[in-house]
């Protein structure tokens, strides 16, 4: 029963320095923080504790993407509040993250305040403003690339093959657009 009163957070991030910094920031706010860098790490944490909160990086250096981690965390506890962080924001990956159980999706850089606020906005907002801005060709291309990236589990070579472009060209496009 003690764990129910405690706010337990898992941070799934393969950048160890960023994970430690974010973890310390949440610990100062009263969270018990556990770190994982991969899908296997998530499984190990879930054997020890049952977190109520999760922050998941979308693009991990392991064989599984952050989306697979979101799916595993949601399967473990559908009430867990999961926020996905990404430097590769796109509509396609945002939609998939929400469908797999995330409550929010934030583009990097995001800080502890942004993430904690996202935990509190899990319900959605019917009053959010709609824009009349038309979508540019570059944005459409970016969205299509990320849709295929999500389908392939962030496999650059397979994504390039499906898009009919050279792998280096795709890597160059992703490098130019990355949100830091």
JONORHU-V823524 format. One record per pair of residues at least 24 apart in sequence whose ideal C-beta (glycine too) atoms are under 8 Angstrom apart, sorted by the first residue. I is the first residue (numbers start at 1). J is the second residue. Records with the same first field share a line. If there is no record, write none. Layout:
I->J / J
This chain:
3->49 / 50
6->32
7->31 / 32 / 52 / 53
8->32 / 34 / 49 / 50 / 51 / 52 / 53
9->33 / 34 / 51 / 52 / 53 / 54 / 55
10->34 / 35 / 36 / 42 / 45 / 49 / 51 / 53 / 54 / 55 / 73
11->35 / 36 / 54 / 55
12->36 / 37 / 38 / 41 / 42 / 54 / 55 / 56 / 57 / 60 / 66 / 69 / 73
13->37 / 55 / 56 / 57 / 60 / 85
14->38 / 57 / 60 / 61 / 62
15->57
22->55 / 112 / 115
25->111 / 112
26->112
29->112 / 116
36->69
37->61 / 62
38->62 / 64
39->63 / 64 / 68 / 69 / 72
42->69 / 72 / 73
43->72
46->72 / 73 / 76
50->76 / 77
51->77 / 80
52->77 / 79 / 80 / 81
53->80 / 81 / 82 / 83 / 119
54->80 / 81 / 82 / 83
55->82 / 83 / 85 / 115
56->82 / 83 / 84 / 85 / 102
57->84 / 85 / 86
58->84 / 85 / 86 / 87 / 88 / 93 / 97
59->86 / 87 / 88 / 154
63->153
64->153
65->150 / 153 / 154
66->97
67->93 / 96 / 97 / 100 / 150 / 153
68->153
70->97 / 100 / 101 / 102
71->100 / 101
73->101
74->100 / 101 / 102
75->101
81->119 / 122
83->115 / 118 / 119
85->110 / 115
86->179
87->178 / 179 / 180
88->146 / 149 / 174 / 177 / 178 / 179
89->179
90->142 / 143 / 145 / 146 / 147 / 149 / 150
91->143 / 146
92->143 / 144 / 146 / 147 / 149 / 150
93->146 / 149 / 150
96->150
107->179
108->179 / 180
109->180
141->173
142->177
145->170 / 173 / 174
